[in-house]
Amino acid sequence: MRIEDIARRQSIPKKFLANLLVQLKRGRYVQSKKGPEGGYYLARPARQINVGEVVRHIDGPIGPIACVSGPAGAKCEIGGRCGYLPLWKRVRDAVAEIVDGTTVADVLAEQERAAVANAGAHMYHI
């Protein structure tokens, strides 16, 4: 797909998308083709691209706060006395389980279901 088409369909600024596509290309998630028939395409089938790996490639470790998502041994001011640490670890693990269990194909299918549902909802508005 051409970058203009992706930006329009996803309602995101073209410049932001261009930067994102550069990162995705570096991670070998997308490839590009130049010329009149050019554009961007997935480097592998959508069902083989895990959302968790893409998120980590773009944003780094998954976690709500640095002490559970930063480098191993990251320290906070409170240290081991933090009563919230187990909570934040559970949040991190839950998010990781969801994104690691979701493929790009799953996201595309959900987007398609939402589009169909929205189209049907608009048919009945007067």
N, C-alpha and C positions, 0 to 999 in steps of 0.2 A: 504494500500500500504506500501511496505517497504521503509524505509527512503532513501535507496540508489536509488530506482526508482524515488521517488519524486525529489530528488536532481538532478538527471540526466535530468528528464523531464523538470524541471524548470530552469535548468542551474544555480543552486546556490550551494555554498559549503555545504557539508554535516554537518560540525560543526555548521555553521550558522543556517541551517535548524533544527538541533537537539535542539539548544537553543530556536528557535522559537516554535517548537512543545511542548517544556516544558511549555512555556507561554500559548500556546493554550490549552494544557491539563488542566492547572490550571484554565483557564477561562471556562472549560467544553465545548469547541468547538470541540475538538477531543478526542478520546479515543485510547488506544493501547491494543494490544493483543500480548502476548509473544509466542514464539515457531516457528516451521518451517512454519506454515501458518500465522504467526503473522504480525503485522505492525500497521499502524495508519489508523483510519477511522473517519469520521465525527460523532459527538455525536448526531446530529439531521440532518434531511434532509437539503440539501444545500439551498433549497428555504426558509427555516425557519431561516437561519443565515444571519443576516444583516451585510454588510461590515462595516458600521459605528460603530457598537458596537464592532467589532473585532479590528478595528483601535484604538478606544479609549482604549480598554483593553491593547493593546500592547504599544501604543505610548502616551496615555493620551489624553487630550482635543484637539479637532481639531481647528487649527487656525494658521495663518501665523506668528504671533508674540505674545509674552507673554501677552501683555495688552488686547488682545481679546481672548486668549485661556488659560491664567493662572488662578489661583484661583480667586474667586470673590473678588473684591476690589484690584486686583493687580494694582500697581501704576507704572507709568513711570515718567521719568524726566520732561517731558513736561506737563503731566496731561491733564486736560480738554481743553487745548489750542491747542491740536494736530489736525491739519486739515486733517490728514490722517486717524484718528480713524474711521470715518464713512466708508471709503473705506475698511479698513481692516476688519471691521465687516461684510460688504457685501461679501467680499471674503470668510470669515469664514462661513457665512450662506450659500453661494452658494456651497461650498465644502461639508458642512454638508448635504445639501439637496441631493446632488448627491450620497454620500456614504450611507446615510440613506435610500435612495430609491433603492439601489442596493443590491441584495442578492449574496451569493456565487454561486448559480445556474446561475445567470446572468453572472457572471465573467467566469464560466466554459463554458457557451454557447458561449460567445464572443471569448474565447480562441479556442474553436472548430471551429468556423467560420473562424478565422484567420488561423488556421492550414490548413483547406480545401482550402482557398484562396491561401495560399502560395504553397501548393502542386500543385494546378492548374497552378500557375504562372511558376513553375519549369518545367512543362511538355512542355512548349512552348519555352524554351530557347534552342538555338542551340550551 
